[in-house]
């Protein structure tokens, strides 16, 4: 897997959005949740995966990884799919 390349602005916006999502994640109590964001109508789309490290081998932590989404058409409907070939580990914090 290669590293997802982000501009400084994209990184900053994803970081801020991930911290907003973190509060919801803590309230939900799931092992992981996915959040999608597109900064402008024709811009890049991203998925953030926020996960409880207890379920993924890093006990006592919560982490966040960013992925880029790629457009595709399924039965005439435009949609996005997560490209897991590139990712960027955004952060990890102790809980």
C-alpha positions as a Markdown table, in Angstrom:
| # | Residue | x | y | z |
|---|---|---|---|---|
| 1 | Unk | 0.0 | 0.0 | 0.0 |
| 2 | Unk | 1.4 | 3.4 | -0.9 |
| 3 | Unk | 0.9 | 6.7 | 0.9 |
| 4 | Unk | -2.0 | 8.9 | -0.1 |
| 5 | Unk | -0.7 | 12.3 | -1.3 |
| 6 | Unk | -2.5 | 15.3 | 0.1 |
| 7 | Unk | -2.0 | 19.0 | -0.3 |
| 8 | Unk | -1.4 | 21.0 | 2.9 |
| 9 | Unk | -4.9 | 22.4 | 2.7 |
| 10 | Unk | -6.4 | 18.9 | 2.2 |
| 11 | Unk | -4.5 | 17.5 | 5.1 |
| 12 | Unk | -5.5 | 20.4 | 7.4 |
| 13 | Unk | -9.2 | 20.1 | 6.4 |
| 14 | Unk | -9.2 | 16.3 | 6.8 |
| 15 | Unk | -7.5 | 16.6 | 10.2 |
| 16 | Unk | -10.2 | 19.1 | 11.4 |
| 17 | Unk | -13.0 | 16.9 | 10.0 |
| 18 | Unk | -11.6 | 13.8 | 11.6 |
| 19 | Unk | -11.6 | 15.5 | 15.0 |
| 20 | Unk | -15.3 | 16.4 | 14.5 |
| 21 | Unk | -16.1 | 12.8 | 13.6 |
| 22 | Unk | -14.2 | 11.6 | 16.7 |
| 23 | Unk | -16.9 | 12.8 | 19.0 |
| 24 | Unk | -19.6 | 10.9 | 17.2 |
| 25 | Unk | -17.3 | 7.8 | 17.1 |
| 26 | Unk | -16.9 | 7.9 | 20.9 |
| 27 | Unk | -20.6 | 8.1 | 21.4 |
| 28 | Unk | -21.5 | 5.3 | 19.0 |
| 29 | Unk | -19.2 | 2.7 | 20.7 |
| 30 | Unk | -18.5 | 0.8 | 17.4 |
| 31 | Unk | -15.2 | -0.9 | 16.5 |
| 32 | Unk | -14.9 | 1.4 | 13.5 |
| 33 | Unk | -16.9 | 3.9 | 11.5 |
| 34 | Unk | -16.4 | 5.5 | 8.1 |
| 35 | Unk | -16.9 | 9.1 | 7.2 |
| 36 | Unk | -16.9 | 10.6 | 3.7 |
| 37 | Unk | -16.1 | 14.2 | 2.8 |
| 38 | Unk | -15.7 | 16.2 | -0.5 |
| 39 | Unk | -14.4 | 19.7 | 0.0 |
| 40 | Unk | -16.0 | 21.2 | -3.2 |
| 41 | Unk | -18.4 | 19.9 | -5.7 |
| 42 | Unk | -15.9 | 18.7 | -8.3 |
| 43 | Unk | -12.9 | 18.1 | -6.0 |
| 44 | Unk | -11.4 | 15.0 | -4.5 |
| 45 | Unk | -13.5 | 12.8 | -2.3 |
| 46 | Unk | -12.1 | 11.1 | 0.8 |
| 47 | Unk | -13.1 | 8.4 | 3.3 |
| 48 | Unk | -11.9 | 8.5 | 6.9 |
| 49 | Unk | -11.9 | 5.3 | 8.9 |
| 50 | Unk | -11.9 | 6.0 | 12.6 |
| 51 | Unk | -11.3 | 2.8 | 14.6 |
| 52 | Unk | -10.9 | 1.5 | 18.1 |
| 53 | Unk | -7.4 | 0.1 | 18.4 |
| 54 | Unk | -8.7 | -2.6 | 20.9 |
| 55 | Unk | -10.2 | -4.4 | 17.9 |
| 56 | Unk | -7.2 | -4.0 | 15.7 |
| 57 | Unk | -4.2 | -4.8 | 17.9 |
| 58 | Unk | -3.4 | -1.4 | 19.4 |
| 59 | Unk | -5.1 | -1.6 | 22.8 |
| 60 | Unk | -6.0 | 1.7 | 24.5 |
| 61 | Unk | -6.0 | 3.8 | 21.3 |
| 62 | Unk | -8.3 | 5.3 | 18.7 |
| 63 | Unk | -6.9 | 5.9 | 15.3 |
| 64 | Unk | -7.8 | 7.5 | 12.0 |
| 65 | Unk | -6.8 | 6.6 | 8.4 |
| 66 | Unk | -7.6 | 8.6 | 5.3 |
| 67 | Unk | -8.4 | 7.1 | 1.8 |
| 68 | Unk | -9.2 | 8.7 | -1.5 |
| 69 | Unk | -12.4 | 7.7 | -3.2 |
| 70 | Unk | -12.7 | 7.2 | -6.9 |
| 71 | Unk | -15.8 | 7.7 | -9.0 |
| 72 | Unk | -17.6 | 4.8 | -10.7 |
| 73 | Unk | -21.0 | 4.2 | -12.3 |
| 74 | Unk | -23.1 | 1.3 | -11.2 |
| 75 | Unk | -26.2 | 0.5 | -13.3 |
| 76 | Unk | -26.4 | 4.1 | -14.5 |
| 77 | Unk | -25.9 | 5.7 | -11.1 |
| 78 | Unk | -22.8 | 7.8 | -10.3 |
| 79 | Unk | -21.2 | 6.9 | -7.0 |
| 80 | Unk | -17.8 | 6.6 | -5.2 |
| 81 | Unk | -15.8 | 3.7 | -4.0 |
| 82 | Unk | -12.9 | 3.7 | -1.5 |
| 83 | Unk | -9.5 | 3.2 | -3.1 |
| 84 | Unk | -7.6 | 1.2 | -0.4 |
| 85 | Unk | -4.4 | 1.0 | -2.4 |
| 86 | Unk | -3.3 | 4.3 | -1.0 |
| 87 | Unk | -3.8 | 5.6 | 2.6 |
| 88 | Unk | -2.5 | 8.0 | 5.1 |
| 89 | Unk | -2.5 | 7.4 | 8.8 |
| 90 | Unk | -3.8 | 10.7 | 10.2 |
| 91 | Unk | -3.5 | 10.2 | 13.9 |
| 92 | Unk | -3.7 | 7.9 | 16.9 |
| 93 | Unk | -4.6 | 8.9 | 20.4 |
| 94 | Unk | -4.6 | 7.2 | 23.8 |
| 95 | Unk | -8.0 | 6.6 | 25.4 |
